[in-house]
Amino acid sequence: MAKLSSSRQKALLRKYARNVKFLMMLLSIGLIVFFLPKQAKFSYEYEKGRIWNQKDLISPYNFAILKTAQENKNDQKAAKESITPIYQLDPSVENQQIEGFKNDIEIKWHNAGINDRLKPKYISIGIDLLKEIYETGILKLNAQYQLNSENYPITILNKNVASEKNTNELFTREKALAYCDKVLSKRTDVDKAFLLDLLQNRLQTNLSYDNNLTSRLVNEVIDGLSITRGMVQKGEVIVYKGSVINDDVYQKLESYKQAFEDNARTNGNRTLVLLGQFFLVSIAISLLMIFLYLFRKDIYEDNRLVSLILLVVTAMLASLSLAIKLQLPNLYYIPYCIVPIIIRILFDTRLALNIHLLVVLIAGFFVPNSFEFAYYEITAGMVSIYSIKNLIRREQFLISAVIITFTYFVAFLGITFIREGTFLDIDWMDFLPFVVSVLLTLLAYPLIYIFEKIFAITSDITLIELTNTNAPLLRELAFNAPGTFQHSLQVANLAENAIYTIGGNALLVRAGALYHDIGKMENPLFFIENQSSGFNPHDKLPYEESAQIIIRHVSKGIEMARKANLPEIVIDFIRTHHGNTRVDYFYQSSLKNFPEKFINENIFRYPGPIPFSKEAGVLMLADSVEAASRSLKEPDEESISILVDRIVKYKLDQNQLKDSNITLKDIETIKTIFKRMLMSIYHVRIDY
């Protein structure tokens, strides 16, 4: 089977790009619908403490009123307290310890120095004490049941015969030893110390706590508890219009919602539920694609970027669906803000906000209290986007996390005050899921790195790393071509200030400026900024060859950049910073010195292309202006102004900026900034 060439594959991808896009949309919609819970949506939104503004809600069928979580908790607590702990009696312990006592007295008697005739009396007293104690029972107290007092009631099982006792009627080892001491203290005819020493080793528990049996009884009682309290009859009004949703009404609404969803699962048409979800998700995804088509056509035309966006949206909604199916204790544990952060850093603010709104809208259909959910997540998402609008330091992630947490906290207090009307009854543990969500949001940082590598995207984080002057390629430039390095720094400052003012990616233009001339490292001395001794190697070369050496720094720079794995978006600055202009010095010199010779202009012209972005256009102007300013003999306000105007006019006349989306108003702003900065660089004082 013949294998398609790389160019043929690319041609086929371009030809069927629209079909691929629609397939990706359908796949995304299908996956989202597949993962979403297949249940009917309850029609009403309500919150405790609010006014019921809808019509009277009448029950369409009988349903039981569910107990609240607190009521169930109280019932379980009462059930646990009603079960007395069970202790098993082990009769063998008594016999073993009595026999052990007899053996001990035989062994130690000879060294006791007591008359042998008294031995039977000692044995009899010891055995009587042990029998009395073991018949009462020895146990170890369980701290679990010592909540209100040291002693507590228990059930003793002796061969499956139960008897009720209290621990104050029984012995512990300490109490048994104290009892022996008390009894023996009244006997003057025996050696108390000798006998007590023998007895204390024979006081072992014969009542052992049966945790398994006790737990089983507790579970049986709990399982038998009712989770409902009363009924709402068919035709009964659940809540009247204009009434306040108090605790009782709120619980009726919760019970009605549960009954509705159970009934829908049993009797509802699953196909219609599926179709409804398909419609809703299709609208959301279609709106996203329309937004891309109208406002970000560059992304819309790139199926690689479209696939990344659809992947992020699908993964977020799939995670939510999984959490619902696993019955996660609280759906706010999910880091919803991770989506707008990733999209903001990889793309832009408008797209991040648009996608976040659509994700929250879809999620709102499947979470409880959807309006409350939407308020929490939309506000937090907006804050997460705004807090990293200009990402210039990595610690902004942590700052953003703190701001998001604070936003959640204020919203949490506001909603709680509305619902509860008191500060004292706030359960602060309810805020824990929001904290966990924010911590999980920090996973955006490694995810961005993964997406960058997989989808060949350059984020602001990567640009921050590239603009570090300690980066290997920039350190090499500073060492091999220090003049070019200083020129690149000045160009970066000029271009960054200009693009920041007219609107654009300042980090991107700075990165492009720092790397735009790295190709000069091949032959640094052929560029005037690196010539310090007065020797110019061009003096010995034909003009055509000199021009080609100068022009070659572009192609060489592209080669070096690719070898260093620089992003293509940065390499574009190397490719376009001279556009397709001529190397005029050598071209004019050739015309002047060889007027009779035919001059091929293309030999003296850069291969292009011309700048095709606002950032690349600004860099071209900054590069030319900064380089030309070095030729000024006595830089002053007038000469700098004339120079900037001349350079910019030349680029416009050469049609170098026609594809860069720079307006005439932007041009005037750029010139003003360049003039002001150059005067500052050359310490020009303005008369005033």
TITORMAR-765053 format. One record per residue (C-alpha): residue number from 0; x, y, z. Coordinates in steps of 0.001 Angstrom, whole numbers. Each point is the difference from the previous one (the first is absolute). Layout:
PT;seq;xx;yy;zz
PT;NUM;X;Y;Z;
...
***
This chain:
PT;seq;xx;yy;zz
PT;0;0;0;0;
PT;1;1426;3372;-1021;
PT;2;827;2389;2788;
PT;3;-1136;3625;-290;
PT;4;2719;2634;28;
PT;5;112;2599;2747;
PT;6;-1097;2796;-2351;
PT;7;-2878;-2143;-1285;
PT;8;-1126;-715;3575;
PT;9;9;3718;809;
PT;10;-1946;753;-3175;
PT;11;-2654;-2580;919;
PT;12;-242;1412;3532;
PT;13;-539;3503;-1411;
PT;14;-2591;-1273;-2469;
PT;15;-2041;-1812;2629;
PT;16;726;2369;2905;
PT;17;-3641;1048;315;
PT;18;-1196;-3612;41;
PT;19;2560;-831;2677;
PT;20;-1202;2963;2031;
PT;21;-3620;-1178;-117;
PT;22;1049;-3526;929;
PT;23;1889;1356;3024;
PT;24;-3069;2006;1022;
PT;25;-2260;-3052;-285;
PT;26;2492;-2149;1896;
PT;27;225;2582;2795;
PT;28;-3797;338;217;
PT;29;-384;-3786;-1;
PT;30;2559;-516;2762;
PT;31;-1498;2730;2187;
PT;32;-3527;-1393;-426;
PT;33;1288;-3520;632;
PT;34;1586;1014;3307;
PT;35;-2827;2220;1272;
PT;36;-2403;-1560;2534;
PT;37;-3129;-1267;-1768;
PT;38;-2668;1399;2289;
PT;39;-2846;2455;-363;
PT;40;664;3512;1302;
PT;41;-2140;1228;2902;
PT;42;-1922;3065;-1159;
PT;43;370;2272;3036;
PT;44;2888;1889;1595;
PT;45;-326;882;3681;
PT;46;2058;1023;3005;
PT;47;-732;24;3691;
PT;48;-1075;3424;1255;
PT;49;-1147;1272;-3422;
PT;50;-3496;960;-1152;
PT;51;-1818;-2503;-2241;
PT;52;-877;2251;-2955;
PT;53;-1542;-2660;-2195;
PT;54;-3578;-1220;56;
PT;55;-1272;-2260;2790;
PT;56;1814;-3317;-237;
PT;57;-2482;-2875;320;
PT;58;1175;-3569;426;
PT;59;-916;-2176;-3026;
PT;60;341;-3203;2031;
PT;61;602;-1308;3513;
PT;62;3568;130;1257;
PT;63;1761;-410;3332;
PT;64;1738;2943;1690;
PT;65;3661;-843;395;
PT;66;1751;748;3251;
PT;67;2819;2534;-82;
PT;68;3601;-1098;256;
PT;69;76;1351;3569;
PT;70;-3136;-1936;936;
PT;71;1462;-3202;-1400;
PT;72;3208;708;1879;
PT;73;-1918;530;3261;
PT;74;-1982;-3212;-553;
PT;75;3175;-1948;-595;
PT;76;1572;1491;3104;
PT;77;-3038;-972;2077;
PT;78;47;-3488;-1512;
PT;79;3652;-457;897;
PT;80;-649;1170;3548;
PT;81;-2902;-2440;342;
PT;82;2300;-2965;-607;
PT;83;2034;-972;3057;
PT;84;3455;-1400;-761;
PT;85;170;-3796;92;
PT;86;2626;-1812;2078;
PT;87;664;-3720;-279;
PT;88;642;-1967;3233;
PT;89;2848;-2513;-185;
PT;90;-442;-2549;2899;
PT;91;3338;-1653;-743;
PT;92;1909;3047;1218;
PT;93;-1118;-617;3608;
PT;94;1147;-3650;24;
PT;95;3305;826;-1696;
PT;96;841;2763;2465;
PT;97;-964;-2076;3072;
PT;98;2242;-2844;-1162;
PT;99;2726;2520;-689;
PT;100;-397;1386;3517;
PT;101;445;-3486;1485;
PT;102;3166;-559;-2002;
PT;103;1385;3412;976;
PT;104;-513;-640;3710;
PT;105;1736;-3388;-251;
PT;106;3003;1600;-1657;
PT;107;350;3022;2281;
PT;108;-1072;-1530;3347;
PT;109;3403;-1381;1003;
PT;110;1634;3418;-233;
PT;111;-2812;1802;1802;
PT;112;1123;-1085;3521;
PT;113;-3571;-858;1071;
PT;114;-1023;-3011;2058;
PT;115;-976;-2942;-2273;
PT;116;-3125;-618;2092;
PT;117;-1445;3318;-1261;
PT;118;392;-910;-3678;
PT;119;-3569;-1441;-434;
PT;120;-1438;3167;1544;
PT;121;1896;2235;-2464;
PT;122;-1143;-2126;-2929;
PT;123;-3607;77;1199;
PT;124;-38;3789;523;
PT;125;1566;647;-3426;
PT;126;-2367;-2325;-1866;
PT;127;-3061;1473;1749;
PT;128;1054;3524;-979;
PT;129;614;-982;-3641;
PT;130;-3347;-1801;-245;
PT;131;-1839;2960;1458;
PT;132;1671;2435;-2382;
PT;133;-428;-2133;-3132;
PT;134;-3630;-709;836;
PT;135;-543;3751;66;
PT;136;2083;456;-3172;
PT;137;3147;1863;-1059;
PT;138;9;2216;-3091;
PT;139;1900;2805;-1657;
PT;140;-1972;3248;-368;
PT;141;-550;1277;-3556;
PT;142;585;3746;-426;
PT;143;-2481;23;-2905;
PT;144;-2872;-371;2481;
PT;145;1340;2252;2745;
PT;146;-1491;3169;-1474;
PT;147;-2098;1217;2918;
PT;148;1469;-1960;2926;
PT;149;2657;-2563;763;
PT;150;-2508;-2849;280;
PT;151;-2547;-1151;-2562;
PT;152;-2539;-2826;-447;
PT;153;1065;-3188;-1818;
PT;154;-1468;-3309;-1114;
PT;155;1850;-3137;1129;
PT;156;-353;-3163;-2090;
PT;157;654;-3273;1808;
PT;158;-644;-2973;-2293;
PT;159;-2465;2129;-2030;
PT;160;-1862;1013;3174;
PT;161;-88;3789;326;
PT;162;-11;1979;3221;
PT;163;47;3770;502;
PT;164;2610;1556;2256;
PT;165;1674;3323;648;
PT;166;3753;261;76;
PT;167;-137;1470;3516;
PT;168;-1213;-3456;1162;
PT;169;3017;-1704;-1556;
PT;170;3703;-37;596;
PT;171;2831;1389;-2020;
PT;172;3449;-1464;786;
PT;173;788;3069;2093;
PT;174;-3268;-192;1925;
PT;175;432;-3771;516;
PT;176;3491;472;1436;
PT;177;-1269;2771;2283;
PT;178;-2796;-2303;1165;
PT;179;2535;-2757;823;
PT;180;2098;2505;1937;
PT;181;-3058;1119;1971;
PT;182;-1068;-3565;882;
PT;183;3506;-1139;960;
PT;184;550;3101;2125;
PT;185;-2704;-1266;2349;
PT;186;1790;-3360;413;
PT;187;2704;157;2646;
PT;188;679;-3719;-219;
PT;189;1606;89;-3468;
PT;190;2941;1733;-1670;
PT;191;-1860;2568;-2152;
PT;192;2987;997;-2109;
PT;193;845;-3603;-948;
PT;194;-3548;-930;-920;
PT;195;-721;3265;-1842;
PT;196;3122;-465;-2107;
PT;197;-1270;-3423;-1113;
PT;198;-3536;1201;-711;
PT;199;852;3057;-2096;
PT;200;1491;-2177;-2744;
PT;201;-3202;-2053;-143;
PT;202;-2432;2840;-579;
PT;203;-779;-168;-3731;
PT;204;-3072;1178;-1914;
PT;205;-2644;-2666;-526;
PT;206;-2418;2421;-1676;
PT;207;1142;1042;-3498;
PT;208;-1657;2643;-2173;
PT;209;-1562;-1560;-3139;
PT;210;422;2748;-2594;
PT;211;-1327;-2059;-2937;
PT;212;-3248;-972;1711;
PT;213;-540;3484;1421;
PT;214;626;1630;-3401;
PT;215;-2334;-2472;-1697;
PT;216;-2808;836;2418;
PT;217;605;3736;-478;
PT;218;-84;-388;-3796;
PT;219;-3191;-2029;158;
PT;220;-1680;2707;2072;
PT;221;1271;2769;-2318;
PT;222;-1107;-1914;-3108;
PT;223;-3432;-291;1531;
PT;224;-351;3749;555;
PT;225;-2510;1836;-2124;
PT;226;1413;2722;-2268;
PT;227;-3382;1688;-384;
PT;228;-2346;1935;2266;
PT;229;-3514;301;-1258;
PT;230;-1587;168;-3456;
PT;231;-1158;2604;-2505;
PT;232;-3264;-1093;-1590;
PT;233;-900;374;-3653;
PT;234;-1630;3402;-550;
PT;235;1523;1472;3170;
PT;236;1693;3398;-335;
PT;237;3741;-338;536;
PT;238;699;3744;18;
PT;239;-2178;3044;-613;
PT;240;1011;2858;-2289;
PT;241;1546;2859;1992;
PT;242;802;-2121;3061;
PT;243;3446;-309;1530;
PT;244;1820;-3288;-536;
PT;245;563;-948;3630;
PT;246;1628;-3206;1248;
PT;247;-3194;-2037;-229;
PT;248;-910;1181;-3524;
PT;249;3601;-411;-1146;
PT;250;-5;-3633;1128;
PT;251;-3288;-624;-1804;
PT;252;1491;1453;-3198;
PT;253;3108;-2143;394;
PT;254;-2186;-3075;478;
PT;255;-2144;906;-3016;
PT;256;3137;445;-2122;
PT;257;1279;-3435;1078;
PT;258;-3365;-1592;-748;
PT;259;-140;1747;-3389;
PT;260;3457;-1231;-1024;
PT;261;-728;-3551;1208;
PT;262;-3271;15;-1939;
PT;263;1739;1385;-3113;
PT;264;2646;-2730;152;
PT;265;-2725;-2633;223;
PT;266;-2624;1346;-2391;
PT;267;1835;2652;-2067;
PT;268;912;-430;-3654;
PT;269;3785;-403;-11;
PT;270;184;711;-3729;
PT;271;-1648;3389;417;
PT;272;2344;871;2882;
PT;273;2929;-939;-2228;
PT;274;-1396;2084;-2859;
PT;275;-499;3007;2280;
PT;276;3591;-218;1194;
PT;277;1177;-268;-3604;
PT;278;-1878;3192;-908;
PT;279;1380;1965;2955;
PT;280;3604;-1098;-482;
PT;281;-224;538;-3772;
PT;282;-1141;3598;510;
PT;283;2892;677;2399;
PT;284;2678;-1530;-2258;
PT;285;-1464;1716;-3072;
PT;286;80;3372;1765;
PT;287;3647;-630;836;
PT;288;830;-753;-3639;
PT;289;-1955;3077;-1177;
PT;290;1975;2131;2455;
PT;291;3258;-1378;-1406;
PT;292;-1168;600;-3566;
PT;293;-1051;3597;658;
PT;294;2689;1188;2417;
PT;295;2938;-2446;-118;
PT;296;93;-1268;-3569;
PT;297;3681;-851;384;
PT;298;-951;-2626;2584;
PT;299;-3084;-1115;-1933;
PT;300;2120;-746;-3072;
PT;301;2479;-2066;2034;
PT;302;-1555;-3384;819;
PT;303;2867;-748;2342;
PT;304;-1009;2915;2241;
PT;305;-3720;-779;-353;
PT;306;684;-3569;1139;
PT;307;1836;1289;3076;
PT;308;-2916;2262;977;
PT;309;-2568;-2766;-493;
PT;310;2200;-2398;1980;
PT;311;177;2373;2990;
PT;312;-3785;628;-44;
PT;313;-827;-3711;-376;
PT;314;2433;-1050;2746;
PT;315;-1441;2562;2432;
PT;316;-3608;-1083;-535;
PT;317;998;-3684;62;
PT;318;1687;582;3384;
PT;319;-3177;1606;1323;
PT;320;-2106;-2909;-1258;
PT;321;2370;-2508;1602;
PT;322;-223;1875;3306;
PT;323;-3816;-129;-139;
PT;324;10;-3730;-768;
PT;325;2479;-689;2817;
PT;326;-2220;2093;2292;
PT;327;2829;2278;1067;
PT;328;-964;1573;3370;
PT;329;203;3482;-1513;
PT;330;260;963;-3679;
PT;331;1934;3150;894;
PT;332;3100;-2169;491;
PT;333;381;49;-3815;
PT;334;2437;2717;-1210;
PT;335;-2293;1796;-2456;
PT;336;2372;3000;-231;
PT;337;2666;-2155;-1600;
PT;338;-1740;332;-3394;
PT;339;3;3825;-260;
PT;340;3587;144;1301;
PT;341;1265;-2478;-2613;
PT;342;-1900;1687;-2849;
PT;343;1067;3485;1142;
PT;344;3691;-893;85;
PT;345;-32;-1991;-3250;
PT;346;-2313;2376;-1905;
PT;347;-1660;3190;1262;
PT;348;-2386;1529;2527;
PT;349;-3122;177;-2180;
PT;350;209;-3644;-1019;
PT;351;671;-1100;3601;
PT;352;-3064;1853;1285;
PT;353;-2196;-1259;-2827;
PT;354;983;-3640;540;
PT;355;-348;260;3788;
PT;356;-3545;1391;-318;
PT;357;-1012;-2827;-2336;
PT;358;1507;-2688;2264;
PT;359;-1773;1415;3074;
PT;360;-3302;254;-1897;
PT;361;141;-3666;-1003;
PT;362;1145;-1087;3478;
PT;363;-2823;2002;1588;
PT;364;-2568;-2461;-1355;
PT;365;1464;-2869;1992;
PT;366;968;1494;3365;
PT;367;-2257;864;2930;
PT;368;-816;3701;552;
PT;369;1118;872;-3506;
PT;370;-392;3783;416;
PT;371;2168;-77;3108;
PT;372;2502;-2218;-1849;
PT;373;55;2367;-2981;
PT;374;607;3023;2233;
PT;375;2895;-1684;1819;
PT;376;1716;-1271;-3138;
PT;377;-599;2913;-2379;
PT;378;1346;2542;2490;
PT;379;2954;-2207;943;
PT;380;743;-677;-3686;
PT;381;-95;3698;-859;
PT;382;2354;761;2887;
PT;383;2385;-2762;-1094;
PT;384;112;1481;-3520;
PT;385;451;3596;1144;
PT;386;2674;-891;2560;
PT;387;2331;-1380;-2687;
PT;388;-798;2525;-2738;
PT;389;3673;885;-319;
PT;390;1992;-3046;1025;
PT;391;3576;1128;509;
PT;392;965;-1989;3117;
PT;393;-729;-3611;919;
PT;394;-962;952;3554;
PT;395;-3088;1624;-1491;
PT;396;-1506;-3500;51;
PT;397;189;23;3802;
PT;398;-1278;3575;169;
PT;399;-2880;-991;-2271;
PT;400;-771;-2987;2260;
PT;401;-193;2288;3047;
PT;402;-2306;2440;-1820;
PT;403;-2267;-2831;-1198;
PT;404;-178;-1386;3550;
PT;405;-931;3430;1340;
PT;406;-2709;346;-2667;
PT;407;-1422;-3395;923;
PT;408;90;994;3680;
PT;409;-1892;3263;-499;
PT;410;-2586;-1740;-2212;
PT;411;-285;-2803;2571;
PT;412;-681;2512;2792;
PT;413;-2523;1904;-2117;
PT;414;-1991;-3077;-1001;
PT;415;140;-1400;3550;
PT;416;-1255;3292;1486;
PT;417;-2901;32;-2462;
PT;418;-842;-3624;723;
PT;419;537;-184;3772;
PT;420;-333;3631;1102;
PT;421;2570;-545;2764;
PT;422;3761;-111;412;
PT;423;28;-2441;2907;
PT;424;-1443;-2987;-1857;
PT;425;2533;28;-2861;
PT;426;1589;-3400;-526;
PT;427;3535;988;-999;
PT;428;731;-3526;-1210;
PT;429;-2326;751;-2929;
PT;430;2687;2376;-1301;
PT;431;2634;-2777;-123;
PT;432;-1017;-1230;-3504;
PT;433;710;3465;-1415;
PT;434;3508;-21;1503;
PT;435;680;-3452;-1463;
PT;436;-1325;1193;-3365;
PT;437;2407;2957;-18;
PT;438;2946;-2239;926;
PT;439;-887;-2367;-2845;
PT;440;-169;3022;-2312;
PT;441;3790;284;377;
PT;442;165;-3147;-2155;
PT;443;-545;2408;-2895;
PT;444;3751;697;24;
PT;445;1185;-3542;-940;
PT;446;-3037;-478;-2280;
PT;447;944;3116;-1970;
PT;448;3499;-1419;-493;
PT;449;-1468;-3308;-1263;
PT;450;-2406;1756;-2379;
PT;451;2828;2168;-1319;
PT;452;2079;-3045;-867;
PT;453;-2847;-2052;-1485;
PT;454;-1674;2784;-2008;
PT;455;3105;2109;-795;
PT;456;-1326;3134;1703;
PT;457;2079;2729;1611;
PT;458;-1408;1426;3229;
PT;459;1015;3087;1949;
PT;460;1779;-2291;2474;
PT;461;2310;-1276;-2735;
PT;462;593;3552;-1213;
PT;463;981;1030;3544;
PT;464;2602;-2772;19;
PT;465;1261;965;-3479;
PT;466;432;3678;919;
PT;467;2329;-889;2861;
PT;468;3362;1334;-1190;
PT;469;1677;-3002;1643;
PT;470;-1629;-2270;-2580;
PT;471;2737;-1995;-1825;
PT;472;-462;1622;-3419;
PT;473;-42;3541;1412;
PT;474;3091;-655;2127;
PT;475;1763;-1262;-3117;
PT;476;-1096;3130;-1874;
PT;477;1268;2258;2796;
PT;478;3381;-1770;-40;
PT;479;552;-319;-3775;
PT;480;-1716;3171;-1215;
PT;481;-264;2426;2939;
PT;482;-881;2971;-2230;
PT;483;-2878;-1923;-1571;
PT;484;-1156;-1079;3458;
PT;485;-116;3618;1191;
PT;486;-1799;992;-3189;
PT;487;-2561;-2778;602;
PT;488;-598;1218;3565;
PT;489;-658;3544;-1202;
PT;490;-2301;-1258;-2758;
PT;491;-1869;-2098;2547;
PT;492;-559;3030;2234;
PT;493;-1196;2158;-2899;
PT;494;-2305;-2646;-1470;
PT;495;-1395;-1104;3371;
PT;496;-983;3527;1010;
PT;497;-1567;674;-3388;
PT;498;-2052;-3197;-158;
PT;499;-1116;410;3599;
PT;500;-1410;3427;-868;
PT;501;-1763;-857;-3267;
PT;502;-1170;-3402;1211;
PT;503;1651;-3363;-576;
PT;504;2054;-2720;1616;
PT;505;2888;1804;1678;
PT;506;1662;-3233;1151;
PT;507;-81;-1413;-3509;
PT;508;1529;3076;-1608;
PT;509;2727;104;2667;
PT;510;883;-3624;-656;
PT;511;46;619;-3743;
PT;512;2214;3067;434;
PT;513;2537;-1815;2168;
PT;514;414;-2833;-2521;
PT;515;-532;1799;-3321;
PT;516;3716;448;-742;
PT;517;1479;-3249;1368;
PT;518;1089;-915;-3540;
PT;519;2710;2674;260;
PT;520;1957;-2328;2296;
PT;521;1234;-1827;-3116;
PT;522;2028;3018;-1147;
PT;523;-257;2627;2763;
PT;524;2812;2230;-1314;
PT;525;-1849;593;-3270;
PT;526;-2558;2058;1932;
PT;527;1011;3505;991;
PT;528;-1274;-166;3588;
PT;529;2589;-2737;732;
PT;530;2962;1822;-1615;
PT;531;2124;1652;2664;
PT;532;3499;212;-1532;
PT;533;-932;2032;-3079;
PT;534;632;-2991;-2312;
PT;535;-2907;-692;-2374;
PT;536;186;-3391;-1818;
PT;537;-2443;1271;-2657;
PT;538;2757;2252;-1381;
PT;539;1608;-3027;-1694;
PT;540;-3210;-1542;-1378;
PT;541;-2141;697;-3064;
PT;542;-3241;1806;801;
PT;543;-2101;-2988;-1064;
PT;544;1848;-2351;2342;
PT;545;-227;2467;2890;
PT;546;-3749;332;-587;
PT;547;-439;-3768;13;
PT;548;1919;-317;3289;
PT;549;-2276;2619;1547;
PT;550;-3140;-1608;-1445;
PT;551;1107;-3472;1083;
PT;552;-329;909;3687;
PT;553;-3774;-472;-428;
PT;554;142;-3564;-1344;
PT;555;2822;-849;2405;
PT;556;-2040;1385;2878;
PT;557;-2968;-2187;-983;
PT;558;2311;-3010;-125;
PT;559;1463;748;3449;
PT;560;-3436;658;1484;
PT;561;-1382;-3314;-1238;
PT;562;3048;-1831;1263;
PT;563;-611;1582;3419;
PT;564;-3709;-1007;-189;
PT;565;-1275;3567;99;
PT;566;-3756;272;-687;
PT;567;-1030;778;-3579;
PT;568;-1817;3116;1195;
PT;569;3393;1397;1125;
PT;570;1781;-1222;-3138;
PT;571;-2508;2041;-2031;
PT;572;1631;3170;1382;
PT;573;3404;-1134;-1304;
PT;574;-1551;-753;-3386;
PT;575;-1882;3295;-373;
PT;576;1993;2692;1799;
PT;577;1519;1234;-3302;
PT;578;-2980;-964;-2154;
PT;579;1032;60;-3675;
PT;580;1895;3297;153;
PT;581;3375;633;-1634;
PT;582;3376;215;1670;
PT;583;137;3575;-1244;
PT;584;3557;903;1017;
PT;585;1600;-2674;-2181;
PT;586;-2605;372;-2756;
PT;587;532;3750;-305;
PT;588;3779;-455;261;
PT;589;-104;-2488;-2850;
PT;590;-2051;2355;-2183;
PT;591;2315;2892;776;
PT;592;3266;-1827;-623;
PT;593;-1108;-2124;-2986;
PT;594;-2497;2150;-1923;
PT;595;549;-1894;-3239;
PT;596;-564;-3443;1597;
PT;597;-3398;-1733;71;
PT;598;-974;-411;3654;
PT;599;-2337;-2802;978;
PT;600;-2059;1658;2751;
PT;601;-1132;-3360;1408;
PT;602;3556;-732;1130;
PT;603;-286;2953;2375;
PT;604;-3545;-742;1210;
PT;605;-1070;-1992;3068;
PT;606;-2130;-3051;-820;
PT;607;-2922;1068;2238;
PT;608;-2800;-497;780;
PT;609;-1157;3403;1200;
PT;610;-1380;199;3578;
PT;611;-3448;-1587;325;
PT;612;-823;991;3589;
PT;613;-132;3237;1943;
PT;614;2842;-1179;2244;
PT;615;2259;-878;-2950;
PT;616;-713;3378;-1643;
PT;617;936;1901;3160;
PT;618;3207;-2035;306;
PT;619;1000;845;-3586;
PT;620;-409;3723;713;
PT;621;1808;-201;3356;
PT;622;2897;-1945;-1561;
PT;623;493;2478;-2834;
PT;624;-381;3093;2196;
PT;625;2409;-1241;2676;
PT;626;2643;-1031;-2542;
PT;627;-268;3300;-1886;
PT;628;166;2060;3184;
PT;629;3547;-1278;600;
PT;630;1146;1888;-3106;
PT;631;-1042;3403;1397;
PT;632;3070;2180;596;
PT;633;-1646;2367;2473;
PT;634;-3393;-1406;997;
PT;635;-2445;2675;1018;
PT;636;-3756;388;28;
PT;637;-202;1179;-3614;
PT;638;2349;-2578;-1497;
PT;639;-1660;-2866;1872;
PT;640;-3461;1166;-1085;
PT;641;1071;282;-3642;
PT;642;1667;-3402;144;
PT;643;-3049;-1794;1433;
PT;644;-2359;1666;-2492;
PT;645;2296;-914;-2911;
PT;646;421;-3645;1012;
PT;647;-3730;-543;565;
PT;648;-899;1742;-3283;
PT;649;2471;-2186;-1863;
PT;650;-1537;-3193;1380;
PT;651;-3475;1226;-927;
PT;652;1132;963;-3509;
PT;653;1510;-3458;-425;
PT;654;-3371;-1584;999;
PT;655;1674;-1872;2830;
PT;656;-2862;544;2459;
PT;657;-3028;-685;-2170;
PT;658;-598;-3473;1531;
PT;659;779;918;3605;
PT;660;-3382;1439;1031;
PT;661;1559;3266;1220;
PT;662;-2181;3095;-439;
PT;663;1168;3530;-830;
PT;664;-940;1004;3539;
PT;665;2229;-2813;1307;
PT;666;2828;1266;-2235;
PT;667;-161;3476;1546;
PT;668;-40;-1486;3507;
PT;669;2986;-2215;-809;
PT;670;2001;2917;-1370;
PT;671;-706;2084;3112;
PT;672;1160;-2806;2270;
PT;673;3145;-666;-2045;
PT;674;948;3692;13;
PT;675;-501;362;3746;
PT;676;1948;-3171;828;
PT;677;2894;777;-2362;
PT;678;366;3486;1473;
PT;679;114;-1612;3430;
PT;680;2619;-2516;-1173;
PT;681;2225;2719;-1482;
PT;682;-635;2356;2957;
PT;683;-1534;2702;-2178;
PT;684;-1375;2916;2028;
PT;685;-3223;1537;-1229;
PT;686;-200;3805;54;
PT;687;-2728;1320;2231;
***
